[in-house]
């Protein structure tokens, strides 16, 4: 038969008491989800915060449905509540870490792109994977024409062999080297550089690339 008025009132009071426990910023969302389940008979599946008597905030995952009587009137809700506070803390920590990494990456890119010295990165095959604007300007080559190529594709063979040999020393010794290099540009002009080449390693300590920077020390 119809649910008695006392039953409906009891459910209403229980609902109001339940809402009091929900974080103020999440109350409208929870009410909306339950109301939608009321109207559509669909399952509600939501995550929200609750405030414990000691004032601490906890996350709850709630999944369930509204129970109706034979006359289609809602009488109560049935489902499960799961404390997911630890999971949420982990997710928030991961998000903060990702945001910090993005900020660090953006800062690094800005530094590389505005540095007044020539900066490059090559993979272990000797192919350029990054050159900064200063490198492009100094060697009069655009990055699109450089990336994926080696020094043998870009420089005279004698110069390319010397540059390649320096990279191999870094890979074999897993140690940085600093040396003076000479370069002949497309106009035949000799330029002397102070160059530092160093290994780039992954989290397991394995070399995955070689980086370097160089600055002009004299022009002949």
PyMOL CGO cylinders between C-alpha atoms (Angstrom):
from pymol import cmd
from pymol.cgo import CYLINDER

trace = [
    CYLINDER, 0.00, 0.00, 0.00, 0.94, 3.68, 0.20, 0.3, 1, 1, 1, 1, 1, 1,
    CYLINDER, 0.94, 3.68, 0.20, 3.80, 4.55, 2.46, 0.3, 1, 1, 1, 1, 1, 1,
    CYLINDER, 3.80, 4.55, 2.46, 2.46, 6.09, 5.65, 0.3, 1, 1, 1, 1, 1, 1,
    CYLINDER, 2.46, 6.09, 5.65, 2.98, 9.78, 6.27, 0.3, 1, 1, 1, 1, 1, 1,
    CYLINDER, 2.98, 9.78, 6.27, 5.14, 8.94, 9.27, 0.3, 1, 1, 1, 1, 1, 1,
    CYLINDER, 5.14, 8.94, 9.27, 7.42, 6.84, 7.05, 0.3, 1, 1, 1, 1, 1, 1,
    CYLINDER, 7.42, 6.84, 7.05, 7.72, 9.66, 4.49, 0.3, 1, 1, 1, 1, 1, 1,
    CYLINDER, 7.72, 9.66, 4.49, 8.42, 12.19, 7.23, 0.3, 1, 1, 1, 1, 1, 1,
    CYLINDER, 8.42, 12.19, 7.23, 11.03, 9.90, 8.74, 0.3, 1, 1, 1, 1, 1, 1,
    CYLINDER, 11.03, 9.90, 8.74, 12.76, 9.52, 5.36, 0.3, 1, 1, 1, 1, 1, 1,
    CYLINDER, 12.76, 9.52, 5.36, 12.62, 13.28, 4.84, 0.3, 1, 1, 1, 1, 1, 1,
    CYLINDER, 12.62, 13.28, 4.84, 14.18, 13.94, 8.25, 0.3, 1, 1, 1, 1, 1, 1,
    CYLINDER, 14.18, 13.94, 8.25, 16.85, 11.32, 7.60, 0.3, 1, 1, 1, 1, 1, 1,
    CYLINDER, 16.85, 11.32, 7.60, 17.59, 12.92, 4.23, 0.3, 1, 1, 1, 1, 1, 1,
    CYLINDER, 17.59, 12.92, 4.23, 17.97, 16.36, 5.81, 0.3, 1, 1, 1, 1, 1, 1,
    CYLINDER, 17.97, 16.36, 5.81, 20.24, 14.99, 8.54, 0.3, 1, 1, 1, 1, 1, 1,
    CYLINDER, 20.24, 14.99, 8.54, 22.30, 13.24, 5.88, 0.3, 1, 1, 1, 1, 1, 1,
    CYLINDER, 22.30, 13.24, 5.88, 22.65, 16.44, 3.86, 0.3, 1, 1, 1, 1, 1, 1,
    CYLINDER, 22.65, 16.44, 3.86, 23.95, 18.25, 6.95, 0.3, 1, 1, 1, 1, 1, 1,
    CYLINDER, 23.95, 18.25, 6.95, 26.95, 15.90, 6.96, 0.3, 1, 1, 1, 1, 1, 1,
    CYLINDER, 26.95, 15.90, 6.96, 27.81, 16.71, 3.34, 0.3, 1, 1, 1, 1, 1, 1,
    CYLINDER, 27.81, 16.71, 3.34, 30.33, 19.43, 2.62, 0.3, 1, 1, 1, 1, 1, 1,
    CYLINDER, 30.33, 19.43, 2.62, 28.46, 22.67, 1.79, 0.3, 1, 1, 1, 1, 1, 1,
    CYLINDER, 28.46, 22.67, 1.79, 30.11, 22.91, -1.62, 0.3, 1, 1, 1, 1, 1, 1,
    CYLINDER, 30.11, 22.91, -1.62, 28.88, 19.42, -2.58, 0.3, 1, 1, 1, 1, 1, 1,
    CYLINDER, 28.88, 19.42, -2.58, 25.32, 19.50, -1.23, 0.3, 1, 1, 1, 1, 1, 1,
    CYLINDER, 25.32, 19.50, -1.23, 23.67, 20.82, -4.39, 0.3, 1, 1, 1, 1, 1, 1,
    CYLINDER, 23.67, 20.82, -4.39, 25.45, 18.22, -6.52, 0.3, 1, 1, 1, 1, 1, 1,
    CYLINDER, 25.45, 18.22, -6.52, 24.31, 15.38, -4.26, 0.3, 1, 1, 1, 1, 1, 1,
    CYLINDER, 24.31, 15.38, -4.26, 20.73, 16.64, -4.13, 0.3, 1, 1, 1, 1, 1, 1,
    CYLINDER, 20.73, 16.64, -4.13, 20.70, 17.00, -7.91, 0.3, 1, 1, 1, 1, 1, 1,
    CYLINDER, 20.70, 17.00, -7.91, 21.98, 13.45, -8.42, 0.3, 1, 1, 1, 1, 1, 1,
    CYLINDER, 21.98, 13.45, -8.42, 19.40, 11.96, -6.04, 0.3, 1, 1, 1, 1, 1, 1,
    CYLINDER, 19.40, 11.96, -6.04, 16.58, 14.05, -7.56, 0.3, 1, 1, 1, 1, 1, 1,
    CYLINDER, 16.58, 14.05, -7.56, 17.55, 12.86, -11.02, 0.3, 1, 1, 1, 1, 1, 1,
    CYLINDER, 17.55, 12.86, -11.02, 17.48, 9.25, -9.79, 0.3, 1, 1, 1, 1, 1, 1,
    CYLINDER, 17.48, 9.25, -9.79, 14.06, 9.98, -8.29, 0.3, 1, 1, 1, 1, 1, 1,
    CYLINDER, 14.06, 9.98, -8.29, 12.73, 11.21, -11.60, 0.3, 1, 1, 1, 1, 1, 1,
    CYLINDER, 12.73, 11.21, -11.60, 14.36, 8.68, -13.93, 0.3, 1, 1, 1, 1, 1, 1,
    CYLINDER, 14.36, 8.68, -13.93, 14.80, 5.60, -11.72, 0.3, 1, 1, 1, 1, 1, 1,
    CYLINDER, 14.80, 5.60, -11.72, 18.43, 5.57, -12.83, 0.3, 1, 1, 1, 1, 1, 1,
    CYLINDER, 18.43, 5.57, -12.83, 21.33, 4.57, -10.59, 0.3, 1, 1, 1, 1, 1, 1,
    CYLINDER, 21.33, 4.57, -10.59, 23.23, 7.43, -8.98, 0.3, 1, 1, 1, 1, 1, 1,
    CYLINDER, 23.23, 7.43, -8.98, 27.01, 7.15, -8.87, 0.3, 1, 1, 1, 1, 1, 1,
    CYLINDER, 27.01, 7.15, -8.87, 28.70, 10.13, -7.24, 0.3, 1, 1, 1, 1, 1, 1,
    CYLINDER, 28.70, 10.13, -7.24, 31.71, 11.21, -5.21, 0.3, 1, 1, 1, 1, 1, 1,
    CYLINDER, 31.71, 11.21, -5.21, 31.45, 13.92, -2.59, 0.3, 1, 1, 1, 1, 1, 1,
    CYLINDER, 31.45, 13.92, -2.59, 32.92, 15.20, 0.65, 0.3, 1, 1, 1, 1, 1, 1,
    CYLINDER, 32.92, 15.20, 0.65, 31.47, 14.76, 4.13, 0.3, 1, 1, 1, 1, 1, 1,
    CYLINDER, 31.47, 14.76, 4.13, 32.41, 16.59, 7.30, 0.3, 1, 1, 1, 1, 1, 1,
    CYLINDER, 32.41, 16.59, 7.30, 32.88, 14.41, 10.37, 0.3, 1, 1, 1, 1, 1, 1,
    CYLINDER, 32.88, 14.41, 10.37, 31.96, 15.62, 13.86, 0.3, 1, 1, 1, 1, 1, 1,
    CYLINDER, 31.96, 15.62, 13.86, 35.61, 16.39, 14.57, 0.3, 1, 1, 1, 1, 1, 1,
    CYLINDER, 35.61, 16.39, 14.57, 35.64, 18.73, 11.56, 0.3, 1, 1, 1, 1, 1, 1,
    CYLINDER, 35.64, 18.73, 11.56, 37.80, 16.52, 9.36, 0.3, 1, 1, 1, 1, 1, 1,
    CYLINDER, 37.80, 16.52, 9.36, 36.82, 16.18, 5.70, 0.3, 1, 1, 1, 1, 1, 1,
    CYLINDER, 36.82, 16.18, 5.70, 36.47, 12.78, 4.08, 0.3, 1, 1, 1, 1, 1, 1,
    CYLINDER, 36.47, 12.78, 4.08, 35.57, 11.64, 0.57, 0.3, 1, 1, 1, 1, 1, 1,
    CYLINDER, 35.57, 11.64, 0.57, 32.69, 9.25, -0.06, 0.3, 1, 1, 1, 1, 1, 1,
    CYLINDER, 32.69, 9.25, -0.06, 31.80, 7.22, -3.13, 0.3, 1, 1, 1, 1, 1, 1,
    CYLINDER, 31.80, 7.22, -3.13, 28.06, 6.61, -3.20, 0.3, 1, 1, 1, 1, 1, 1,
    CYLINDER, 28.06, 6.61, -3.20, 26.34, 4.28, -5.65, 0.3, 1, 1, 1, 1, 1, 1,
    CYLINDER, 26.34, 4.28, -5.65, 22.76, 3.17, -5.46, 0.3, 1, 1, 1, 1, 1, 1,
    CYLINDER, 22.76, 3.17, -5.46, 19.20, 3.74, -6.51, 0.3, 1, 1, 1, 1, 1, 1,
    CYLINDER, 19.20, 3.74, -6.51, 15.91, 5.07, -5.22, 0.3, 1, 1, 1, 1, 1, 1,
    CYLINDER, 15.91, 5.07, -5.22, 13.42, 2.44, -4.06, 0.3, 1, 1, 1, 1, 1, 1,
    CYLINDER, 13.42, 2.44, -4.06, 9.78, 2.98, -5.08, 0.3, 1, 1, 1, 1, 1, 1,
    CYLINDER, 9.78, 2.98, -5.08, 6.61, 1.39, -3.73, 0.3, 1, 1, 1, 1, 1, 1,
    CYLINDER, 6.61, 1.39, -3.73, 3.93, -0.26, -5.82, 0.3, 1, 1, 1, 1, 1, 1,
    CYLINDER, 3.93, -0.26, -5.82, 2.40, 3.14, -6.53, 0.3, 1, 1, 1, 1, 1, 1,
    CYLINDER, 2.40, 3.14, -6.53, 5.61, 4.64, -7.85, 0.3, 1, 1, 1, 1, 1, 1,
    CYLINDER, 5.61, 4.64, -7.85, 6.37, 6.76, -4.82, 0.3, 1, 1, 1, 1, 1, 1,
    CYLINDER, 6.37, 6.76, -4.82, 9.95, 6.86, -3.55, 0.3, 1, 1, 1, 1, 1, 1,
    CYLINDER, 9.95, 6.86, -3.55, 10.30, 5.34, -0.11, 0.3, 1, 1, 1, 1, 1, 1,
    CYLINDER, 10.30, 5.34, -0.11, 14.04, 5.19, 0.46, 0.3, 1, 1, 1, 1, 1, 1,
    CYLINDER, 14.04, 5.19, 0.46, 17.41, 4.82, -1.22, 0.3, 1, 1, 1, 1, 1, 1,
    CYLINDER, 17.41, 4.82, -1.22, 19.50, 1.69, -1.31, 0.3, 1, 1, 1, 1, 1, 1,
    CYLINDER, 19.50, 1.69, -1.31, 23.15, 1.40, -2.20, 0.3, 1, 1, 1, 1, 1, 1,
    CYLINDER, 23.15, 1.40, -2.20, 26.70, 1.43, -0.90, 0.3, 1, 1, 1, 1, 1, 1,
    CYLINDER, 26.70, 1.43, -0.90, 28.90, 4.08, 0.65, 0.3, 1, 1, 1, 1, 1, 1,
    CYLINDER, 28.90, 4.08, 0.65, 32.66, 3.75, 0.45, 0.3, 1, 1, 1, 1, 1, 1,
    CYLINDER, 32.66, 3.75, 0.45, 35.28, 5.93, 2.11, 0.3, 1, 1, 1, 1, 1, 1,
    CYLINDER, 35.28, 5.93, 2.11, 37.68, 6.89, -0.68, 0.3, 1, 1, 1, 1, 1, 1,
    CYLINDER, 37.68, 6.89, -0.68, 39.60, 9.55, 1.22, 0.3, 1, 1, 1, 1, 1, 1,
    CYLINDER, 39.60, 9.55, 1.22, 42.98, 7.89, 0.78, 0.3, 1, 1, 1, 1, 1, 1,
    CYLINDER, 42.98, 7.89, 0.78, 42.40, 7.39, -2.94, 0.3, 1, 1, 1, 1, 1, 1,
    CYLINDER, 42.40, 7.39, -2.94, 41.41, 11.03, -3.34, 0.3, 1, 1, 1, 1, 1, 1,
    CYLINDER, 41.41, 11.03, -3.34, 44.50, 12.17, -1.46, 0.3, 1, 1, 1, 1, 1, 1,
    CYLINDER, 44.50, 12.17, -1.46, 46.64, 10.07, -3.78, 0.3, 1, 1, 1, 1, 1, 1,
    CYLINDER, 46.64, 10.07, -3.78, 44.87, 11.50, -6.85, 0.3, 1, 1, 1, 1, 1, 1,
    CYLINDER, 44.87, 11.50, -6.85, 45.38, 15.03, -5.55, 0.3, 1, 1, 1, 1, 1, 1,
    CYLINDER, 45.38, 15.03, -5.55, 49.06, 14.34, -4.85, 0.3, 1, 1, 1, 1, 1, 1,
    CYLINDER, 49.06, 14.34, -4.85, 49.48, 12.96, -8.37, 0.3, 1, 1, 1, 1, 1, 1,
    CYLINDER, 49.48, 12.96, -8.37, 47.71, 16.00, -9.85, 0.3, 1, 1, 1, 1, 1, 1,
    CYLINDER, 47.71, 16.00, -9.85, 49.95, 18.37, -7.89, 0.3, 1, 1, 1, 1, 1, 1,
    CYLINDER, 49.95, 18.37, -7.89, 53.02, 16.45, -9.05, 0.3, 1, 1, 1, 1, 1, 1,
    CYLINDER, 53.02, 16.45, -9.05, 51.85, 16.57, -12.67, 0.3, 1, 1, 1, 1, 1, 1,
    CYLINDER, 51.85, 16.57, -12.67, 51.17, 20.31, -12.41, 0.3, 1, 1, 1, 1, 1, 1,
    CYLINDER, 51.17, 20.31, -12.41, 54.62, 20.86, -10.89, 0.3, 1, 1, 1, 1, 1, 1,
    CYLINDER, 54.62, 20.86, -10.89, 56.21, 18.83, -13.69, 0.3, 1, 1, 1, 1, 1, 1,
    CYLINDER, 56.21, 18.83, -13.69, 54.37, 20.85, -16.33, 0.3, 1, 1, 1, 1, 1, 1,
    CYLINDER, 54.37, 20.85, -16.33, 55.49, 24.09, -14.69, 0.3, 1, 1, 1, 1, 1, 1,
    CYLINDER, 55.49, 24.09, -14.69, 59.07, 22.81, -14.49, 0.3, 1, 1, 1, 1, 1, 1,
    CYLINDER, 59.07, 22.81, -14.49, 58.95, 21.74, -18.14, 0.3, 1, 1, 1, 1, 1, 1,
    CYLINDER, 58.95, 21.74, -18.14, 57.60, 25.13, -19.21, 0.3, 1, 1, 1, 1, 1, 1,
    CYLINDER, 57.60, 25.13, -19.21, 60.31, 26.91, -17.23, 0.3, 1, 1, 1, 1, 1, 1,
    CYLINDER, 60.31, 26.91, -17.23, 62.98, 24.69, -18.75, 0.3, 1, 1, 1, 1, 1, 1,
    CYLINDER, 62.98, 24.69, -18.75, 61.67, 25.29, -22.28, 0.3, 1, 1, 1, 1, 1, 1,
    CYLINDER, 61.67, 25.29, -22.28, 61.71, 29.05, -21.67, 0.3, 1, 1, 1, 1, 1, 1,
    CYLINDER, 61.71, 29.05, -21.67, 65.28, 28.86, -20.38, 0.3, 1, 1, 1, 1, 1, 1,
    CYLINDER, 65.28, 28.86, -20.38, 66.45, 26.77, -23.34, 0.3, 1, 1, 1, 1, 1, 1,
    CYLINDER, 66.45, 26.77, -23.34, 64.72, 28.98, -25.88, 0.3, 1, 1, 1, 1, 1, 1,
    CYLINDER, 64.72, 28.98, -25.88, 66.03, 32.26, -24.46, 0.3, 1, 1, 1, 1, 1, 1,
    CYLINDER, 66.03, 32.26, -24.46, 69.55, 31.15, -23.49, 0.3, 1, 1, 1, 1, 1, 1,
    CYLINDER, 69.55, 31.15, -23.49, 72.26, 33.09, -25.38, 0.3, 1, 1, 1, 1, 1, 1,
    CYLINDER, 72.26, 33.09, -25.38, 74.33, 29.92, -25.89, 0.3, 1, 1, 1, 1, 1, 1,
    CYLINDER, 74.33, 29.92, -25.89, 73.83, 27.16, -28.45, 0.3, 1, 1, 1, 1, 1, 1,
    CYLINDER, 73.83, 27.16, -28.45, 72.05, 24.17, -26.91, 0.3, 1, 1, 1, 1, 1, 1,
    CYLINDER, 72.05, 24.17, -26.91, 71.37, 20.80, -28.53, 0.3, 1, 1, 1, 1, 1, 1,
    CYLINDER, 71.37, 20.80, -28.53, 70.24, 17.27, -27.68, 0.3, 1, 1, 1, 1, 1, 1,
    CYLINDER, 70.24, 17.27, -27.68, 70.99, 14.15, -29.75, 0.3, 1, 1, 1, 1, 1, 1,
    CYLINDER, 70.99, 14.15, -29.75, 69.77, 10.59, -29.35, 0.3, 1, 1, 1, 1, 1, 1,
    CYLINDER, 69.77, 10.59, -29.35, 72.22, 7.70, -29.17, 0.3, 1, 1, 1, 1, 1, 1,
    CYLINDER, 72.22, 7.70, -29.17, 72.17, 7.38, -32.97, 0.3, 1, 1, 1, 1, 1, 1,
    CYLINDER, 72.17, 7.38, -32.97, 73.50, 10.90, -33.19, 0.3, 1, 1, 1, 1, 1, 1,
    CYLINDER, 73.50, 10.90, -33.19, 70.26, 12.38, -34.51, 0.3, 1, 1, 1, 1, 1, 1,
    CYLINDER, 70.26, 12.38, -34.51, 69.34, 15.83, -33.30, 0.3, 1, 1, 1, 1, 1, 1,
    CYLINDER, 69.34, 15.83, -33.30, 66.14, 15.84, -31.21, 0.3, 1, 1, 1, 1, 1, 1,
    CYLINDER, 66.14, 15.84, -31.21, 66.38, 19.46, -30.03, 0.3, 1, 1, 1, 1, 1, 1,
    CYLINDER, 66.38, 19.46, -30.03, 68.19, 22.65, -30.96, 0.3, 1, 1, 1, 1, 1, 1,
    CYLINDER, 68.19, 22.65, -30.96, 67.43, 26.04, -29.44, 0.3, 1, 1, 1, 1, 1, 1,
    CYLINDER, 67.43, 26.04, -29.44, 66.98, 29.35, -31.32, 0.3, 1, 1, 1, 1, 1, 1,
    CYLINDER, 66.98, 29.35, -31.32, 70.55, 30.43, -30.54, 0.3, 1, 1, 1, 1, 1, 1,
    CYLINDER, 70.55, 30.43, -30.54, 71.84, 27.24, -32.20, 0.3, 1, 1, 1, 1, 1, 1,
    CYLINDER, 71.84, 27.24, -32.20, 69.62, 27.90, -35.23, 0.3, 1, 1, 1, 1, 1, 1,
    CYLINDER, 69.62, 27.90, -35.23, 70.88, 31.45, -35.57, 0.3, 1, 1, 1, 1, 1, 1,
    CYLINDER, 70.88, 31.45, -35.57, 74.54, 30.58, -35.11, 0.3, 1, 1, 1, 1, 1, 1,
    CYLINDER, 74.54, 30.58, -35.11, 74.53, 27.74, -37.65, 0.3, 1, 1, 1, 1, 1, 1,
    CYLINDER, 74.53, 27.74, -37.65, 71.99, 29.42, -39.92, 0.3, 1, 1, 1, 1, 1, 1,
    CYLINDER, 71.99, 29.42, -39.92, 69.75, 26.36, -39.96, 0.3, 1, 1, 1, 1, 1, 1,
    CYLINDER, 69.75, 26.36, -39.96, 66.11, 25.93, -38.94, 0.3, 1, 1, 1, 1, 1, 1,
    CYLINDER, 66.11, 25.93, -38.94, 65.22, 23.20, -36.45, 0.3, 1, 1, 1, 1, 1, 1,
    CYLINDER, 65.22, 23.20, -36.45, 62.80, 21.65, -38.97, 0.3, 1, 1, 1, 1, 1, 1,
    CYLINDER, 62.80, 21.65, -38.97, 65.78, 21.09, -41.27, 0.3, 1, 1, 1, 1, 1, 1,
    CYLINDER, 65.78, 21.09, -41.27, 67.91, 19.65, -38.46, 0.3, 1, 1, 1, 1, 1, 1,
    CYLINDER, 67.91, 19.65, -38.46, 65.78, 17.40, -36.26, 0.3, 1, 1, 1, 1, 1, 1,
    CYLINDER, 65.78, 17.40, -36.26, 66.16, 13.73, -37.09, 0.3, 1, 1, 1, 1, 1, 1,
    CYLINDER, 66.16, 13.73, -37.09, 69.45, 14.33, -38.88, 0.3, 1, 1, 1, 1, 1, 1,
    CYLINDER, 69.45, 14.33, -38.88, 73.03, 13.71, -37.82, 0.3, 1, 1, 1, 1, 1, 1,
    CYLINDER, 73.03, 13.71, -37.82, 76.15, 15.84, -38.17, 0.3, 1, 1, 1, 1, 1, 1,
    CYLINDER, 76.15, 15.84, -38.17, 77.00, 13.79, -41.26, 0.3, 1, 1, 1, 1, 1, 1,
    CYLINDER, 77.00, 13.79, -41.26, 73.85, 15.12, -42.93, 0.3, 1, 1, 1, 1, 1, 1,
    CYLINDER, 73.85, 15.12, -42.93, 74.63, 18.71, -42.00, 0.3, 1, 1, 1, 1, 1, 1,
    CYLINDER, 74.63, 18.71, -42.00, 78.39, 19.26, -41.94, 0.3, 1, 1, 1, 1, 1, 1,
    CYLINDER, 78.39, 19.26, -41.94, 81.46, 18.49, -44.03, 0.3, 1, 1, 1, 1, 1, 1,
    CYLINDER, 81.46, 18.49, -44.03, 82.66, 14.93, -43.42, 0.3, 1, 1, 1, 1, 1, 1,
    CYLINDER, 82.66, 14.93, -43.42, 85.87, 15.90, -41.62, 0.3, 1, 1, 1, 1, 1, 1,
    CYLINDER, 85.87, 15.90, -41.62, 84.02, 18.20, -39.18, 0.3, 1, 1, 1, 1, 1, 1,
    CYLINDER, 84.02, 18.20, -39.18, 81.20, 15.68, -38.76, 0.3, 1, 1, 1, 1, 1, 1,
    CYLINDER, 81.20, 15.68, -38.76, 83.62, 12.90, -37.83, 0.3, 1, 1, 1, 1, 1, 1,
    CYLINDER, 83.62, 12.90, -37.83, 85.22, 15.08, -35.15, 0.3, 1, 1, 1, 1, 1, 1,
    CYLINDER, 85.22, 15.08, -35.15, 81.87, 16.08, -33.65, 0.3, 1, 1, 1, 1, 1, 1,
    CYLINDER, 81.87, 16.08, -33.65, 80.61, 12.48, -33.77, 0.3, 1, 1, 1, 1, 1, 1,
    CYLINDER, 80.61, 12.48, -33.77, 83.77, 11.23, -32.09, 0.3, 1, 1, 1, 1, 1, 1,
    CYLINDER, 83.77, 11.23, -32.09, 83.27, 13.66, -29.22, 0.3, 1, 1, 1, 1, 1, 1,
    CYLINDER, 83.27, 13.66, -29.22, 79.74, 12.36, -28.70, 0.3, 1, 1, 1, 1, 1, 1,
    CYLINDER, 79.74, 12.36, -28.70, 80.94, 8.75, -28.68, 0.3, 1, 1, 1, 1, 1, 1,
    CYLINDER, 80.94, 8.75, -28.68, 83.48, 9.57, -25.97, 0.3, 1, 1, 1, 1, 1, 1,
    CYLINDER, 83.48, 9.57, -25.97, 80.65, 10.86, -23.76, 0.3, 1, 1, 1, 1, 1, 1,
    CYLINDER, 80.65, 10.86, -23.76, 78.53, 7.75, -24.40, 0.3, 1, 1, 1, 1, 1, 1,
    CYLINDER, 78.53, 7.75, -24.40, 81.40, 5.32, -23.75, 0.3, 1, 1, 1, 1, 1, 1,
    CYLINDER, 81.40, 5.32, -23.75, 82.73, 7.04, -20.62, 0.3, 1, 1, 1, 1, 1, 1,
    CYLINDER, 82.73, 7.04, -20.62, 79.33, 8.20, -19.34, 0.3, 1, 1, 1, 1, 1, 1,
    CYLINDER, 79.33, 8.20, -19.34, 81.09, 11.40, -18.36, 0.3, 1, 1, 1, 1, 1, 1,
    CYLINDER, 81.09, 11.40, -18.36, 80.90, 14.98, -19.63, 0.3, 1, 1, 1, 1, 1, 1,
    CYLINDER, 80.90, 14.98, -19.63, 83.66, 16.50, -21.71, 0.3, 1, 1, 1, 1, 1, 1,
    CYLINDER, 83.66, 16.50, -21.71, 84.61, 20.10, -22.34, 0.3, 1, 1, 1, 1, 1, 1,
    CYLINDER, 84.61, 20.10, -22.34, 86.62, 21.12, -25.36, 0.3, 1, 1, 1, 1, 1, 1,
    CYLINDER, 86.62, 21.12, -25.36, 87.23, 23.76, -27.97, 0.3, 1, 1, 1, 1, 1, 1,
    CYLINDER, 87.23, 23.76, -27.97, 85.70, 23.19, -31.39, 0.3, 1, 1, 1, 1, 1, 1,
    CYLINDER, 85.70, 23.19, -31.39, 86.02, 24.98, -34.71, 0.3, 1, 1, 1, 1, 1, 1,
    CYLINDER, 86.02, 24.98, -34.71, 83.21, 25.27, -37.16, 0.3, 1, 1, 1, 1, 1, 1,
    CYLINDER, 83.21, 25.27, -37.16, 83.07, 26.52, -40.73, 0.3, 1, 1, 1, 1, 1, 1,
    CYLINDER, 83.07, 26.52, -40.73, 79.72, 28.03, -41.65, 0.3, 1, 1, 1, 1, 1, 1,
    CYLINDER, 79.72, 28.03, -41.65, 78.19, 28.17, -45.12, 0.3, 1, 1, 1, 1, 1, 1,
    CYLINDER, 78.19, 28.17, -45.12, 80.08, 31.41, -45.85, 0.3, 1, 1, 1, 1, 1, 1,
    CYLINDER, 80.08, 31.41, -45.85, 83.40, 29.74, -45.14, 0.3, 1, 1, 1, 1, 1, 1,
    CYLINDER, 83.40, 29.74, -45.14, 83.88, 31.65, -41.89, 0.3, 1, 1, 1, 1, 1, 1,
    CYLINDER, 83.88, 31.65, -41.89, 85.76, 29.92, -39.07, 0.3, 1, 1, 1, 1, 1, 1,
    CYLINDER, 85.76, 29.92, -39.07, 84.24, 30.19, -35.61, 0.3, 1, 1, 1, 1, 1, 1,
    CYLINDER, 84.24, 30.19, -35.61, 85.75, 28.80, -32.40, 0.3, 1, 1, 1, 1, 1, 1,
    CYLINDER, 85.75, 28.80, -32.40, 83.46, 27.46, -29.68, 0.3, 1, 1, 1, 1, 1, 1,
    CYLINDER, 83.46, 27.46, -29.68, 83.88, 26.33, -26.10, 0.3, 1, 1, 1, 1, 1, 1,
    CYLINDER, 83.88, 26.33, -26.10, 81.66, 23.27, -25.99, 0.3, 1, 1, 1, 1, 1, 1,
    CYLINDER, 81.66, 23.27, -25.99, 80.44, 21.10, -23.14, 0.3, 1, 1, 1, 1, 1, 1,
    CYLINDER, 80.44, 21.10, -23.14, 78.88, 17.72, -23.94, 0.3, 1, 1, 1, 1, 1, 1,
    CYLINDER, 78.88, 17.72, -23.94, 77.25, 15.55, -21.29, 0.3, 1, 1, 1, 1, 1, 1,
    CYLINDER, 77.25, 15.55, -21.29, 75.22, 12.34, -21.00, 0.3, 1, 1, 1, 1, 1, 1,
    CYLINDER, 75.22, 12.34, -21.00, 71.49, 12.43, -20.27, 0.3, 1, 1, 1, 1, 1, 1,
    CYLINDER, 71.49, 12.43, -20.27, 70.30, 9.51, -18.15, 0.3, 1, 1, 1, 1, 1, 1,
    CYLINDER, 70.30, 9.51, -18.15, 66.88, 8.08, -17.30, 0.3, 1, 1, 1, 1, 1, 1,
    CYLINDER, 66.88, 8.08, -17.30, 65.64, 7.23, -13.81, 0.3, 1, 1, 1, 1, 1, 1,
    CYLINDER, 65.64, 7.23, -13.81, 67.47, 3.89, -13.95, 0.3, 1, 1, 1, 1, 1, 1,
    CYLINDER, 67.47, 3.89, -13.95, 70.77, 5.56, -14.74, 0.3, 1, 1, 1, 1, 1, 1,
    CYLINDER, 70.77, 5.56, -14.74, 70.85, 4.51, -18.39, 0.3, 1, 1, 1, 1, 1, 1,
    CYLINDER, 70.85, 4.51, -18.39, 72.04, 6.97, -21.02, 0.3, 1, 1, 1, 1, 1, 1,
    CYLINDER, 72.04, 6.97, -21.02, 69.28, 7.77, -23.49, 0.3, 1, 1, 1, 1, 1, 1,
    CYLINDER, 69.28, 7.77, -23.49, 70.70, 10.91, -25.14, 0.3, 1, 1, 1, 1, 1, 1,
    CYLINDER, 70.70, 10.91, -25.14, 73.56, 13.37, -25.23, 0.3, 1, 1, 1, 1, 1, 1,
    CYLINDER, 73.56, 13.37, -25.23, 73.16, 17.04, -24.55, 0.3, 1, 1, 1, 1, 1, 1,
    CYLINDER, 73.16, 17.04, -24.55, 75.46, 19.94, -25.04, 0.3, 1, 1, 1, 1, 1, 1,
    CYLINDER, 75.46, 19.94, -25.04, 75.93, 23.67, -25.12, 0.3, 1, 1, 1, 1, 1, 1,
    CYLINDER, 75.93, 23.67, -25.12, 78.51, 25.84, -26.79, 0.3, 1, 1, 1, 1, 1, 1,
    CYLINDER, 78.51, 25.84, -26.79, 79.42, 29.52, -26.84, 0.3, 1, 1, 1, 1, 1, 1,
    CYLINDER, 79.42, 29.52, -26.84, 81.55, 31.47, -29.25, 0.3, 1, 1, 1, 1, 1, 1,
    CYLINDER, 81.55, 31.47, -29.25, 84.96, 32.28, -27.80, 0.3, 1, 1, 1, 1, 1, 1,
    CYLINDER, 84.96, 32.28, -27.80, 86.53, 33.90, -30.84, 0.3, 1, 1, 1, 1, 1, 1,
    CYLINDER, 86.53, 33.90, -30.84, 85.94, 34.48, -34.49, 0.3, 1, 1, 1, 1, 1, 1,
    CYLINDER, 85.94, 34.48, -34.49, 88.75, 34.30, -37.02, 0.3, 1, 1, 1, 1, 1, 1,
]
cmd.load_cgo(trace, "trace")
